[in-house]
Amino acid sequence: MATQSFTFTSTAEADGFDGYRTLYAAGSDVTATPAAFGAEVEGYRFGRMNVFERNVSGVEHSRDPARVRRDGFDHFTLQLLRGGSFLGGGPDGERRLAPGDIILFDLTRPQRSRFDAARTVTVSLPRDLVERAAPEARRFHGQVLPEAVSGLLGDLMGSLARRATAATAQTNESTARALAELLAGALGQVRPGDEAAGAILADLRRRRAEAFIEARLHEPSLDADAVARGAALSRSALYRLFEPTGGVAQHIRTRRLERLGAALRNPIETRSITTLTFDHGFASESHCSRAFRATFGLPPGRYRAEMRHPRSSASSVPLPGASAASLMSAWSRTLA
């Protein structure tokens, strides 16, 4: 089975930066930095694993909470720095990598990365594959894995693109599993300090509260008091856990909207907008419609129509990078 691939070079585009921004439009917001811009990207699809070799300078990628909700990506990425300058992590928690370091990103959480003359290898892996090998991988979002604990993982990542032409369905599957196992081994060698350990404990408590919320999103009476009781947390502890993302009530509303959005995108979902509104825990259709439009930019009915029957572009001239961008978007969707 031939490996799907593409090559993007900014110098080959009429407007190289716009082309690069279009290339990544499906997954991140791209802005320029003061450094001179340049980009070369080679992408490869190995079954349910995507690999990208990049030489990039003068750009910043970001995924804020609104972007995370809108895209609905649910996979992990590993970024290996081969050389140059790379600063990345969760918002306001960026860390500078040294050559040979790897950073782990959970695409369900906000992140930011800055590249200046950076040579990187990025591997995207589906959540189920990663969490079978490393069930707590989500805790390490934005964690830098030094070369001393991730050398074998980095070696395998670096060799993937070089061996793309020899890939088969069988080797793709075994290689993806090997990557996940090596990642699990590297994470097991990370020894968090007191501050990181405290963050991990807070993350466990929040995940317990989130699990309670997920099981009861359909209940209109779900509120902070109910979550505190169900997750065995004090109200003050619960509020501290959710304060960085706008509070408990905001999280409940956001998750209801995300679930409703997924239902509206589902081509086999036939329930009416009214039924879906109440089935997802909203107390009124008008309140739901206003909140949905504020989040997704369209009322629920129009959103359903747009997602299931997207209008073709009126322009016959493709945007710079559009062909490669369509591949990147499709590849990312297959990881869900």
C-alpha positions, 0 to 999 in steps of 0.5 A, spaced: 500 500 500 503 506 497 504 511 503 500 518 502 504 524 502 505 531 500 510 537 500 509 544 501 515 549 500 513 556 502 518 559 496 514 555 491 507 559 493 505 566 490 504 568 498 508 563 502 506 565 509 498 565 506 500 558 503 503 556 510 497 558 514 492 555 509 496 548 510 495 548 518 488 552 518 484 545 520 488 544 526 491 551 529 491 558 528 498 561 525 501 568 526 508 571 524 513 572 529 519 578 528 523 572 525 524 571 518 519 566 515 520 560 511 517 553 511 518 546 508 513 541 510 513 534 508 507 530 510 506 522 510 500 518 512 502 511 515 495 508 516 492 511 522 499 515 524 501 521 521 508 524 520 511 531 518 518 533 517 519 541 518 524 546 517 520 552 519 522 559 522 518 565 524 511 562 526 507 561 532 502 556 532 496 556 537 490 552 539 486 556 544 480 553 548 475 556 542 479 553 537 479 546 541 472 546 541 471 547 534 475 542 531 474 537 535 481 533 534 482 527 539 489 525 538 496 526 541 502 529 537 509 528 539 514 533 536 521 532 536 526 538 535 532 536 531 535 543 531 534 550 532 529 554 537 522 551 539 518 554 545 512 550 546 507 548 551 500 549 554 498 557 554 503 561 559 507 554 560 511 554 554 518 550 555 524 551 551 526 544 548 533 542 546 535 538 540 533 531 541 528 533 546 520 531 545 514 534 547 507 531 548 501 535 546 494 532 547 489 536 542 483 536 546 487 541 550 490 548 549 497 549 546 502 554 543 508 553 539 513 558 536 518 556 531 525 559 529 529 556 524 527 549 527 527 543 524 522 538 527 519 531 526 512 531 528 508 524 529 500 524 530 497 518 534 490 516 535 488 517 542 486 509 543 492 507 541 496 511 546 492 510 552 492 503 551 500 503 552 500 509 557 493 510 560 495 517 564 498 520 557 493 526 558 497 528 564 503 529 561 500 535 556 506 540 554 511 535 558 518 535 555 521 529 555 529 530 555 533 526 550 536 522 556 529 518 557 526 518 550 532 517 545 529 510 542 523 514 541 526 520 538 530 515 533 524 511 531 520 518 529 526 520 525 527 514 521 519 514 519 519 519 513 526 516 511 523 509 510 516 512 507 516 508 501 517 501 504 511 502 509 506 497 508 499 496 512 503 491 517 509 495 518 504 501 519 500 498 525 506 495 528 510 501 528 505 505 531 504 500 537 512 501 538 511 508 538 506 508 543 510 503 547 516 507 547 512 513 549 509 509 555 517 507 557 519 515 556 513 517 560 515 512 566 522 515 567 519 522 568 520 524 575 516 530 576 517 535 582 513 537 587 509 543 583 508 538 577 506 532 582 501 537 585 498 539 578 498 531 577 493 530 583 489 536 581 488 533 574 486 527 577 481 531 581 478 535 575 478 528 571 473 525 577 469 531 576 469 531 569 467 524 569 461 525 573 459 531 569 459 527 562 455 522 565 449 527 567 450 532 562 443 530 560 440 532 566 438 540 566 439 540 574 446 539 573 450 544 577 456 546 581 453 543 588 451 536 584 458 536 581 461 537 588 457 532 592 458 527 586 466 528 585 467 528 593 470 535 593 468 541 597 465 547 593 472 551 594 476 546 591 471 544 585 471 552 583 479 552 584 480 546 579 475 549 574 477 557 575 482 556 569 477 554 564 471 559 566 468 555 572 464 549 573 457 552 569 461 554 563 464 547 563 458 544 563 455 549 558 461 548 553 460 540 554 453 540 552 454 545 546 460 540 544 456 534 544 450 537 541 455 540 535 457 532 534 450 530 534 448 535 529 454 533 524 452 526 525 449 524 518 445 518 521 442 523 527 435 524 525 432 527 532 429 534 531 433 540 533 428 541 539 429 534 541 436 534 541 436 541 545 432 538 551 436 531 550 443 535 551 440 538 558 438 545 556 432 548 559 430 552 553 431 552 546 432 559 545 437 559 550 441 553 547 440 557 540 444 563 543 449 559 546 450 555 540 451 561 535 456 564 540 460 558 540 459 555 533 458 562 529 451 559 526 444 557 529 443 549 530 439 548 524 444 552 519 450 549 522 447 542 521 445 544 514 452 546 513 456 541 516 452 535 512 452 539 505 457 544 505 457 549 500 463 548 494 467 554 494 465 560 488 472 561 486 475 556 481 482 558 483 485 554 489 488 558 495 496 557 496 497 550 500 490 548 499 491 541 496 496 539 501 491 542 507 485 538 504 490 532 505 492 534 512 485 535 514 483 529 512 488 525 515 487 528 522 480 526 522 482 519 521 485 519 527 479 520 531 
